[in-house]
Amino acid sequence: MHILIVEDNSLVASGVRSGLMLSGFTCDIADSVATARHYIDNGHFDACVLDLGLPDGDGIELLQQWRDNALDLPVLILTARDTMDDKVRGFQSGSDDYLTKPFELQELVLRLQALLRRARGKATDLVQLGDVQINTATGDVLRGGERVELSRREWTLLSALLQSRGRVLSTAQLHDSLYGFDLEVGSNTVNVHVHHLRRKLGNDVVETVRGMGFRLGARYCEGGST
């Protein structure tokens, strides 16, 4: 999953990024409203962790602009503003969750996982794709009852496809989900990870849409899990 962290405190941002990456997320950091807008306009993200006090504007106003523009990205506000009025304003502006500083990293991870689960329309962390069972919270994958070991990149790719069930993701979007904006890697890396995922979970788990990109296998996109 590709997470945008909007936070101008470099220590907080790097700590959140490190913790989320240990839980299998790919993260990019925006330290200003302008940078956050640039990332959202030019990349694919599955959720956003949004600070409110930014050097060139207020996070609430940024969130309101996103919602006014029909951006349905799940947003978790992470801020030191802890009054009830602050929380009410945050939720009324379109936030999906609100967590105050100081905070426990594990709670942030759990809240993000819950946001992503709701975004998929799921009440449970378990996803069934044929003989493959996936626990999106723990990262455990079973095929025919046998545990399948996925690399961090393979897990991130699978998570992105699950999150976007029924929608085609371009190679560029999947590249961003796997590596973020900062890491330069070979142009064929997404195809390599797709190949490995098919080998481990079955060829029909990932479908190639010629000229467009990849999506979760078509038979898993119709009305939920199979």
C-alpha positions in Angstrom: 0.0 0.0 0.0 1.2 3.4 -0.9 0.8 6.0 1.9 1.4 9.8 1.6 2.7 11.3 4.9 2.1 15.0 5.0 4.2 16.2 7.9 6.7 19.1 8.1 8.5 17.8 11.2 11.3 15.7 9.7 11.8 13.5 12.9 8.1 12.7 13.1 7.8 12.1 9.4 10.9 9.8 9.2 9.7 7.9 12.3 6.2 7.3 10.9 7.7 6.3 7.5 10.1 3.8 9.1 7.3 2.3 11.2 4.9 2.0 8.3 7.5 0.5 6.1 8.1 -2.2 8.7 4.4 -3.1 8.4 4.7 -3.4 4.6 3.6 0.0 3.5 5.4 2.1 0.9 5.6 5.8 1.9 6.4 9.2 0.5 6.7 12.3 2.6 5.4 15.8 1.7 6.6 18.5 4.1 4.2 21.2 2.7 0.8 21.8 1.2 2.4 22.5 -2.2 4.3 19.2 -2.2 1.3 17.2 -1.0 -0.7 18.7 -3.9 2.0 17.8 -6.4 2.2 14.2 -5.1 -1.6 13.7 -5.2 -1.8 15.2 -8.7 1.0 13.0 -10.1 0.8 9.7 -8.3 -1.4 6.9 -6.9 -1.9 6.7 -3.1 -4.0 4.3 -1.1 -4.3 6.6 2.0 -2.9 9.8 3.5 -1.6 10.6 7.0 -2.2 14.3 7.3 -0.7 16.8 9.7 -2.6 20.1 10.1 0.1 22.7 10.9 2.0 23.0 7.7 4.4 25.9 6.8 2.5 27.1 3.7 -1.1 26.4 4.8 -3.5 24.5 6.9 -4.1 20.8 6.5 -7.8 21.3 7.1 -8.0 23.6 4.1 -6.1 21.2 1.9 -8.4 18.3 2.9 -11.5 20.4 2.1 -10.0 21.2 -1.3 -9.5 17.5 -1.9 -13.0 16.7 -1.0 -14.4 19.6 -3.0 -12.6 18.1 -6.0 -14.2 14.6 -5.3 -10.9 13.0 -4.2 -12.0 10.0 -2.1 -8.6 9.1 -0.8 -8.8 7.8 2.8 -7.3 10.4 5.1 -6.2 10.0 8.7 -5.4 13.3 10.5 -2.4 13.1 12.7 -2.0 16.3 14.8 -1.3 17.8 18.1 -4.7 19.6 18.0 -6.6 17.6 20.6 -9.8 19.6 21.5 -13.2 18.3 20.6 -13.8 21.3 18.4 -10.6 20.4 16.4 -11.8 16.8 16.0 -15.3 17.9 14.9 -13.8 20.3 12.3 -11.5 17.6 11.1 -14.3 15.1 10.5 -16.6 17.7 9.1 -13.9 18.6 6.6 -13.8 15.0 5.3 -11.3 13.2 7.5 -11.9 9.4 7.8 -10.0 9.2 11.2 -8.3 11.5 13.7 -5.3 10.6 15.9 -3.6 13.1 18.2 0.0 13.4 19.1 1.8 11.9 21.0 0.6 8.5 19.6 1.6 4.9 19.5 2.9 3.7 16.1 1.1 0.4 16.5 -2.2 2.3 16.8 -1.5 4.3 13.7 -0.8 1.1 11.8 -4.0 -0.5 13.0 -6.1 2.6 12.2 -4.6 2.7 8.7 -5.4 -0.9 8.1 -9.0 -0.4 9.2 -9.3 2.6 6.8 -8.0 0.5 3.9 -10.3 -2.3 4.9 -13.3 0.0 4.9 -12.2 1.4 1.6 -12.4 -2.1 0.1 -15.9 -2.5 1.6 -14.7 -5.3 3.8 -15.7 -6.0 7.4 -12.9 -8.6 7.8 -9.2 -8.7 7.1 -9.5 -12.1 5.4 -9.7 -12.2 1.6 -10.3 -15.4 -0.4 -9.1 -15.7 -4.0 -9.9 -19.2 -5.1 -7.6 -21.4 -3.1 -5.6 -18.4 -1.8 -6.4 -16.9 1.5 -5.0 -13.5 2.4 -4.9 -11.8 5.8 -4.5 -8.1 4.9 -3.7 -7.1 8.5 -1.0 -9.6 9.2 0.3 -10.2 5.7 -0.2 -14.0 6.0 -0.9 -15.8 2.7 -2.0 -19.4 2.4 -2.5 -21.3 -0.9 -4.3 -24.6 -0.5 -3.7 -24.3 3.2 0.0 -24.0 2.8 1.8 -20.8 3.8 3.2 -18.8 0.9 6.2 -16.5 1.6 6.0 -13.2 -0.3 8.7 -10.6 -0.4 7.9 -7.1 0.8 7.5 -5.9 -2.8 5.3 -8.8 -3.8 3.1 -8.2 -0.8 2.8 -4.5 -1.6 1.9 -5.3 -5.2 -0.8 -7.8 -4.1 -2.1 -5.2 -1.6 -2.4 -2.5 -4.2 -4.3 -4.9 -6.5 -6.7 -5.9 -3.7 -7.3 -2.3 -2.8 -8.1 -1.4 -6.4 -10.2 -4.5 -7.1 -11.9 -4.1 -10.5 -9.7 -1.1 -11.5 -6.7 -1.2 -13.8 -3.5 0.2 -12.3 -0.8 1.3 -14.8 2.8 0.2 -14.5 3.7 3.7 -13.4 1.1 3.6 -10.6 2.3 0.2 -9.4 5.9 1.4 -9.5 4.9 4.3 -7.2 3.1 1.8 -4.9 6.2 -0.4 -4.8 8.9 2.1 -4.5 7.5 5.6 -4.0 8.7 8.6 -5.9 12.3 8.8 -4.5 13.7 5.4 -5.6 15.0 4.9 -9.1 14.8 1.3 -10.3 14.7 -0.5 -13.6 11.7 -0.1 -15.9 10.9 -3.8 -15.9 10.7 -4.3 -12.1 6.9 -4.3 -11.9 6.7 -7.0 -14.6 9.2 -9.1 -12.6 7.2 -8.8 -9.4 4.0 -9.7 -11.3 5.7 -12.8 -12.7 6.8 -13.9 -9.2 3.3 -13.3 -7.8 1.7 -15.4 -10.5 4.2 -18.2 -9.9 3.4 -18.3 -6.2 -0.4 -17.7 -6.2 -1.5 -18.7 -9.7 -1.6 -17.1 -13.1 -5.2 -15.9 -12.8 -4.5 -13.8 -9.7 -3.0 -10.9 -11.7 -4.5 -10.0 -15.1 -2.7 -8.0 -17.8 -4.8 -5.5 -19.5 -2.9 -4.8 -22.7 -1.8 -1.3 -23.2 -3.2 -0.2 -19.8 -1.5 -2.2 -17.0 -2.6 -4.8 -14.5 -5.6 -5.6 -12.2 -6.7 -8.3 -9.9 -7.9 -11.3 -11.9 -11.2 -10.6 -13.6 -13.0 -13.5 -11.9 -12.2 -12.1 -8.5 -13.5 -8.6 -9.3 -17.1 -9.7 -9.9 -19.0 -9.4 -6.7 -16.2 -10.0 -4.3 -14.1 -13.0 -3.3 -14.4 -16.5 -4.9 
